[in-house]
């Protein structure tokens, strides 16, 4: 497959929770046995490569907008296991000719899942990056680091990107709400630090926050002068959010931008391409085509649909 990148003033950022993008080898330091050939999912090399190529297809499809296609410039990924997975995705899957490079975290998450940023060197040149560690509260399991990356875009300006995968709601939303507030606190502190050295920083925050747009944690981040551009994002094939739970479309995935990026925003949408959907036989309509539904292997993509934001830089 041949890819080309048009060096235009458009910049496309995609956010996607890959849903358990694990390799099939057991890491003795992590609780990943479920995704091994002998584990409960019977996760084999064949299933792994199907998952990689399906993830690649999801990313490739995000480059289509109004009949004009180009590979997305930036892709914020959640639920990727390790550097080996990212190498296979960028260098050996259907994305191998897209010329993506990547930066990822190495978090203390017990299952071994991390976040990553894919970038195309022709439109984004990293200058600095580091992980922001979240100190767990009492009784809280270690969670994913926040990935911070700054880099030059085609205008010569610096773009600051944060990739987030906040703690889940497992155990109840109210009980786990303080865990996600810790992530919001850390992000707000990082935003304050940027503004102390840069008057109007260009900031994008993207990821799976395990919270909806009107949740306390998201509202706290927005109070720092950030706008949630994904709050009302929908798709063109019936998706009213990125995630469907008991028949209701909602968005746990969010993209937020600083004021310096607002006048550059062209659109923010959910990519609900038909190949990533299946019939929702229980509640009606369509739903994301997952890798597994319960314990049944479906050869699908993810339980989350991608968010796609397009910016015109000049």
C-alpha positions as CSV (number, residue, x, y, z in Angstrom):
1,X,0.0,0.0,0.0
2,X,1.4,3.4,-0.9
3,X,0.9,6.5,1.3
4,X,1.5,10.1,0.5
5,X,1.4,13.1,2.7
6,X,0.4,16.5,1.2
7,X,2.3,19.2,3.1
8,X,-0.6,21.5,3.4
9,X,-1.8,23.8,6.1
10,X,-4.1,21.1,7.4
11,X,-3.2,19.1,10.5
12,X,-5.3,16.1,11.4
13,X,-5.2,14.6,14.9
14,X,-6.8,11.2,15.7
15,X,-7.6,9.9,19.2
16,X,-8.3,6.1,19.5
17,X,-8.6,3.7,22.4
18,X,-7.4,0.5,20.6
19,X,-9.0,-1.9,23.2
20,X,-6.4,-4.2,24.4
21,X,-3.7,-4.0,21.8
22,X,-1.5,-6.7,23.4
23,X,1.1,-8.9,21.9
24,X,0.8,-12.7,22.4
25,X,3.9,-13.1,24.7
26,X,3.6,-13.1,28.5
27,X,5.5,-10.4,30.4
28,X,6.3,-11.9,33.8
29,X,6.2,-8.4,35.4
30,X,2.6,-7.7,34.2
31,X,-0.8,-9.2,34.5
32,X,-1.2,-9.9,30.8
33,X,-1.6,-13.7,30.8
34,X,-5.2,-13.3,29.5
35,X,-3.8,-12.2,26.2
36,X,-1.5,-15.2,25.5
37,X,-2.0,-18.4,23.6
38,X,-2.7,-20.3,26.9
39,X,-4.8,-17.5,28.5
40,X,-8.5,-17.1,28.6
41,X,-8.7,-15.2,25.3
42,X,-6.5,-17.8,23.5
43,X,-4.6,-14.8,22.1
44,X,-2.5,-16.1,19.3
45,X,-0.1,-14.7,16.8
46,X,-2.8,-14.8,14.1
47,X,-5.2,-12.8,16.3
48,X,-2.5,-10.4,17.2
49,X,-1.7,-9.6,13.6
50,X,-5.4,-9.3,12.7
51,X,-5.7,-6.8,15.6
52,X,-2.7,-4.8,14.4
53,X,-3.9,-4.5,10.8
54,X,-7.5,-3.7,12.0
55,X,-6.0,-0.9,14.1
56,X,-4.1,0.3,11.1
57,X,-7.2,0.3,8.9
58,X,-9.0,2.4,11.6
59,X,-6.2,5.0,11.5
60,X,-6.0,5.0,7.7
61,X,-9.8,5.6,7.4
62,X,-9.5,8.7,9.6
63,X,-7.6,10.5,6.8
64,X,-10.7,10.8,4.6
65,X,-12.6,14.1,4.8
66,X,-14.9,15.4,2.1
67,X,-13.2,13.2,-0.5
68,X,-9.8,14.6,0.2
69,X,-7.5,12.0,1.8
70,X,-4.1,12.2,3.5
71,X,-2.6,10.1,6.3
72,X,-3.4,11.7,9.7
73,X,-0.5,13.7,11.1
74,X,-0.9,12.8,14.7
75,X,-2.5,9.8,16.4
76,X,-3.0,9.6,20.2
77,X,-3.4,5.9,21.1
78,X,-4.6,4.3,24.4
79,X,-4.4,0.7,25.5
80,X,-1.2,-0.3,23.7
81,X,1.0,-2.8,25.6
82,X,4.6,-2.0,24.8
83,X,7.3,-0.9,22.4
84,X,7.2,-4.2,20.5
85,X,3.6,-3.6,19.7
86,X,4.2,-0.1,18.5
87,X,7.1,-1.2,16.4
88,X,4.9,-3.8,14.7
89,X,2.1,-1.4,14.2
90,X,4.2,1.3,12.6
91,X,6.9,-0.8,10.8
92,X,5.2,-4.1,9.9
93,X,1.4,-3.7,9.7
94,X,-0.6,-2.0,7.0
95,X,0.8,1.3,8.3
96,X,4.4,0.3,7.4
97,X,4.6,2.7,4.4
98,X,3.0,5.6,6.2
99,X,6.4,6.6,7.7
100,X,5.1,7.1,11.2
101,X,7.4,7.4,14.2
102,X,6.1,7.1,17.8
103,X,6.7,8.1,21.4
104,X,5.2,6.1,24.2
105,X,5.1,5.7,28.0
106,X,6.3,2.9,30.2
107,X,3.8,3.1,33.0
108,X,3.3,1.2,36.3
109,X,-0.1,0.0,35.1
110,X,-0.5,-3.6,36.4
111,X,-1.8,-5.0,33.1
112,X,1.0,-3.3,31.2
113,X,-1.0,-1.0,29.0
114,X,0.3,2.4,28.0
115,X,-0.4,5.4,25.8
116,X,1.5,6.5,22.7
117,X,1.7,9.3,20.1
118,X,2.2,8.5,16.4
119,X,3.5,11.4,14.4
120,X,4.5,12.0,10.8
121,X,8.0,13.7,10.7
122,X,6.9,15.7,7.7
123,X,4.3,17.6,9.8
124,X,5.5,17.3,13.4
125,X,9.1,17.4,14.7
126,X,9.3,16.5,18.4
127,X,11.4,18.8,20.6
128,X,10.8,17.4,24.0
129,X,8.8,14.6,25.7
130,X,8.4,13.0,29.1
131,X,5.9,11.1,31.1
132,X,3.8,12.6,33.9
133,X,3.5,10.0,36.7
134,X,0.2,9.9,38.7
135,X,0.8,9.2,42.4
136,X,-1.9,6.7,43.5
137,X,-4.1,7.5,46.4
138,X,-4.6,5.0,49.2
139,X,-6.2,1.9,47.9
140,X,-5.8,2.9,44.3
141,X,-3.9,0.7,41.8
142,X,-1.1,2.3,39.7
143,X,-2.4,3.9,36.6
144,X,-1.1,5.0,33.2
145,X,1.3,7.9,32.9
146,X,0.3,11.0,31.0
147,X,2.4,11.4,27.9
148,X,3.6,15.0,27.1
149,X,5.2,15.8,23.8
150,X,6.1,19.2,22.4
151,X,7.1,19.7,18.8
152,X,7.4,22.0,15.8
153,X,4.6,22.2,13.2
154,X,4.8,23.4,9.7
155,X,4.2,27.1,10.7
156,X,7.3,26.9,13.0
157,X,5.1,27.2,16.1
158,X,5.4,24.8,19.0
159,X,2.5,22.4,19.7
160,X,2.1,20.9,23.1
161,X,0.3,17.5,23.2
162,X,-0.9,15.5,26.2
163,X,-2.1,11.9,25.7
164,X,-4.2,10.6,28.6
165,X,-5.8,7.3,29.7
166,X,-7.5,8.0,33.0
167,X,-8.4,5.3,35.5
168,X,-11.5,3.2,34.7
169,X,-14.8,3.2,36.4
170,X,-14.4,-0.4,37.6
171,X,-15.8,-0.5,41.1
172,X,-18.3,2.2,40.5
173,X,-18.2,5.8,39.0
174,X,-18.5,7.6,42.4
175,X,-16.0,5.4,44.1
176,X,-13.4,5.9,41.3
177,X,-14.1,9.6,40.7
178,X,-11.2,10.7,43.0
179,X,-8.8,8.6,40.9
180,X,-9.7,10.5,37.7
181,X,-9.5,13.8,39.6
182,X,-5.8,13.0,40.3
183,X,-5.3,12.9,36.5
184,X,-7.1,16.2,36.1
185,X,-5.0,17.8,38.9
186,X,-1.8,16.7,37.2
187,X,-2.9,18.0,33.8
188,X,-4.0,21.4,35.3
189,X,-0.6,21.7,37.0
190,X,1.1,21.0,33.7
191,X,-1.0,23.6,31.9
192,X,-0.1,26.2,34.6
193,X,3.6,25.3,34.1
194,X,3.4,25.8,30.4
195,X,1.6,29.2,30.7
196,X,4.3,30.3,33.2
197,X,6.9,30.2,30.4
198,X,4.7,30.7,27.3
199,X,2.0,33.4,27.1
200,X,-0.4,31.6,24.7
201,X,0.7,28.0,24.3
202,X,-0.9,25.9,21.6
203,X,-2.1,22.8,23.6
204,X,-4.0,19.7,22.6
205,X,-5.1,17.2,25.2
206,X,-6.5,13.9,23.8
207,X,-7.3,10.5,25.2
208,X,-9.7,8.2,27.0
209,X,-10.7,10.0,30.2
210,X,-13.3,7.3,31.3
211,X,-15.5,10.3,31.9
212,X,-18.1,12.2,30.0
213,X,-17.9,15.9,28.9
214,X,-20.0,17.1,31.9
215,X,-18.0,15.2,34.5
216,X,-16.2,17.0,37.3
217,X,-12.7,16.0,36.0
218,X,-13.3,17.2,32.5
219,X,-14.9,20.4,33.7
220,X,-11.9,21.0,36.0
221,X,-9.5,20.8,33.0
222,X,-11.8,23.1,30.9
223,X,-11.6,25.6,33.7
224,X,-8.0,26.1,32.8
225,X,-8.9,27.8,29.5
226,X,-9.3,24.6,27.6
227,X,-12.3,23.9,25.2
228,X,-13.7,20.4,24.8
229,X,-14.1,20.3,21.0
230,X,-15.3,16.7,21.1
231,X,-18.2,17.3,23.5
232,X,-20.8,17.2,20.7
233,X,-18.9,15.2,18.1
234,X,-20.9,12.7,16.2
235,X,-20.4,10.4,13.2
236,X,-22.0,10.2,9.8
237,X,-23.4,6.7,10.1
238,X,-25.4,6.9,13.3
239,X,-22.8,7.2,16.0
240,X,-23.6,9.8,18.6
241,X,-20.4,9.3,20.5
242,X,-17.3,7.1,20.6
243,X,-18.7,4.4,22.9
244,X,-22.0,2.6,23.3
245,X,-23.1,1.2,26.6
246,X,-26.5,-0.5,27.1
247,X,-27.9,1.1,23.9
248,X,-26.7,4.6,24.7
249,X,-24.0,6.4,22.7
250,X,-21.6,8.4,24.9
251,X,-18.1,9.6,24.7
252,X,-15.4,8.6,27.2
253,X,-12.9,9.9,24.7
254,X,-12.2,13.6,24.6
255,X,-10.1,16.2,22.7
256,X,-9.5,19.6,24.4
257,X,-7.6,22.6,23.0
258,X,-6.3,25.8,24.3
259,X,-7.5,29.2,23.1
260,X,-4.6,29.6,20.8
261,X,-5.9,26.6,18.7
262,X,-9.6,27.6,18.7
263,X,-9.5,29.8,15.6
264,X,-7.6,27.0,13.7
265,X,-10.2,24.3,14.3
266,X,-12.1,23.2,11.2
267,X,-14.0,20.2,12.6
268,X,-14.1,17.4,15.1
269,X,-16.0,14.3,14.4
270,X,-16.4,10.6,15.3
271,X,-15.2,8.3,12.6
272,X,-17.9,5.7,12.4
273,X,-16.9,4.1,9.0
274,X,-19.3,1.2,8.3
275,X,-16.6,-1.4,8.5
276,X,-16.0,-0.6,12.2
277,X,-19.7,-1.1,13.0
278,X,-22.1,-4.0,13.5
279,X,-25.8,-4.3,14.2
280,X,-26.8,-3.9,17.8
281,X,-29.3,-6.7,18.0
282,X,-30.3,-6.0,21.6
283,X,-30.9,-2.3,21.6
284,X,-31.2,-1.4,17.9
285,X,-29.1,0.6,15.6
286,X,-25.4,0.1,15.2
287,X,-22.5,-0.4,17.7
288,X,-18.7,-0.6,17.5
289,X,-17.4,-3.9,16.1
290,X,-15.2,-5.1,19.0
291,X,-12.4,-7.7,19.0
292,X,-14.4,-9.7,21.4
293,X,-18.1,-9.4,22.4
294,X,-18.1,-11.0,25.9
295,X,-15.8,-14.0,25.3
296,X,-16.7,-14.5,21.6
297,X,-13.9,-13.6,19.2
298,X,-15.3,-11.2,16.5
299,X,-12.2,-10.2,14.5
300,X,-13.3,-6.7,15.2
301,X,-11.6,-3.3,15.8
302,X,-12.3,-1.7,19.2
303,X,-15.1,-0.9,21.6
304,X,-14.2,2.7,21.0
305,X,-14.5,4.7,17.7
306,X,-11.9,7.2,16.7
307,X,-12.2,10.9,17.2
308,X,-10.8,13.0,14.3
309,X,-9.9,16.7,14.7
310,X,-8.8,18.8,11.7
311,X,-7.0,22.2,12.1
312,X,-6.1,24.7,9.4
313,X,-2.8,26.2,10.7
314,X,-2.6,29.1,8.3
